[in-house]
Amino acid sequence: MKLFKSILAVVAMAVTLSLASCGSDNDGDGPDGDDSIESLIIGTWEYDENDDDSYLSYTFYKNGTYEAVDVQYGDVEEWSGDYKIFGKKVIMYFDGDDETEYFNVKEITRNKMIVYYDDITDTEIFIRKK
């Protein structure tokens, strides 16, 4: 009887420990393990149609800041600032300026982000670089 109680206690312990490790896993694609825009947007995104004459990229950081680089026929423009996400809208604030730029996220995965500005029919694709 004593052996039976010991085996039963060990089985009960094993069941308890296995259930305790079955909590909700964050196994999404974002750096924080979820699929939210806030998590997935972190990183560097390059415009999919960059070529020898033009280049556009955005780098979004976890602390709510971003950096952007736009090259058109050798002219380089760089800017940075803070960004905020409201639903599917990403608003970028320019450092030292009251101006903003925004885009709407139509779709975002670990490697691809499809955005649109005012009209959903005119989308742009960005590819994650890091």
C-alpha positions, -999 to +999 in steps of 0.1 A: +000+000+000+029+023+008+044+017-026+011+024-043+008+058-025+044+067-035+037+058-072+005+077-071+023+108-056+050+106-083+023+104-111+004+133-096+035+154-095+044+146-131+009+155-143+010+188-123+044+197-137+034+189-173+003+210-171+022+239-156+044+240-186+015+241-210+008+278-206+001+300-237+032+302-259+040+332-279+050+316-311+043+343-336+067+357-361+076+390-344+107+396-323+085+395-291+069+362-303+036+377-314+020+387-347+010+422-338+020+451-360+039+466-331+061+435-328+065+426-365+074+461-377+106+461-357+136+459-381+148+473-414+124+473-444+135+480-479+111+490-508+108+459-530+113+479-562+146+495-553+170+497-583+203+513-592+188+548-593+165+547-563+164+532-528+140+536-499+142+520-465+127+524-430+142+510-398+118+508-369+132+504-334+115+488-303+118+521-284+094+539-308+119+556-330+127+552-367+152+561-393+146+565-430+168+567-461+156+578-495+180+579-525+169+593-558+194+595-586+223+600-562+205+625-540+204+611-504+178+622-480+178+608-444+154+616-416+144+601-383+119+606-355+093+588-334+065+566-346+032+555-332+009+528-343-029+532-342-046+501-353-031+495-388-019+531-393+018+539-387+024+576-381+060+588-383+069+621-367+099+640-380+125+651-355+124+688-349+093+694-371+056+693-367+052+673-400+042+637-401+042+609-426+019+579-424+010+547-441-015+520-435-004+483-431-025+461-453-005+430-445+026+422-425+045+390-419+080+383-407+095+390-441+071+412-460+050+443-454+024+456-478+014+492-472-009+518-487-012+555-483-046+571-491-059+546-516-058+509-509-055+501-546-020+517-547+001+494-525+038+492-519+057+461-508+087+463-484+110+433-476+126+428-442+164+431-444+172+426-407 
